[in-house]
Amino acid sequence: KDSSAATLATIAFLDAIGHPAKNRYAIHADLGLIEWPTTTDFVAQIAAELALPVSIVQNSTKGLLPRWRQRFENAKRRYANLETYNLIGPFSSASLRFCTSDTKIGPIGSHLVKAHRGRTIISVVGIRREESASRASAPVSRQDTRFASPSNRFGTKMITWHPILEWSADEVYAYHEARQFPLHVAYTRYRMSRLSCAHCVLASAADARKSIDSGQNEASLNEIVALEITSTFSFQPTRWLSDLAPTTSYPDLTSALATAKSLGTERKTLESQLPSDLRFTRGWP
């Protein structure tokens, strides 16, 4: 809803100042299996309605679920080699949002600077202060040096712009309604409070349940349940997604989940007994 509102508002502003429409396009990072199945087609639909060319990009692992699996395999290897103090779980979290940086910001930023080398790129992003504490302090615009350093040899410059930063959610919905602009089925049919991954590490319990009950996201649910059980890490710090899933393709889910929780508790107990002087410090080990 926020990306669409930001797009609509920006187009209206650019039209008013005579900005050439040929210099605009939409870009979407496809998160793979963990996307709502209708999302990529919906992005293409709204881009077509706005006469915007659209580019679809992905990270190197072709989505977020493979990234989580890769992260855990790497974590196990490092743990076995005594390179880490605690075993690191597969999932991202509110305090470690590599899901956003690795699968959204990274692929989009890399694509933009390659496609528009030597030019000034204004990347319009639909975030709002109301959404979170970190976004509450975001600037309206800033030079983004993550992908175009000030000293890059091509002279590429990238500016990130947050045109609806001050808007409330009510204003976003009202803007859509006033312009009769479509919203994703996650909002209209399933009454989700936000649209992100089909199963999001930041989701409320209510949204997590709605996503499962929709019946649209079973494939990604099955993968996450399997990863919770094999890793012994819950999807969210205080919530196992498997507890919300009455049926999945995982064999004997109830028993397997109970074993995973028991092993997870045992792991935490053992790790709590490790000598504190072995904890990470600069230059460790």
Secondary structure, 3 states (H helix, E strand, C coil): CHHHHHHHHHHHHHHHCCCCHHHCCEEEECCHHHCCCCHHHHHHHHHHHCCCCEEEECCCCCCHHHHHHHHHHHHHHHHHCCCCCCCCCCCCECCECHHHHHHHHHHHHHHHHHHCCCCEEEEECCCCHHHCHHHHCCCCEEECCCCCCCCCCCCCEEEEECCCCCCCHHHHHHHHHHCCCCCCHHHHCCCCCCCCCCCCCCCCHHHHHHHHHCCCCHHHHHHHHHHHHHHCCCCECCECHHHHCCCCCCCCHHHHHHHHHHHHHHHHHHHHCCCHHHCCCCCCC
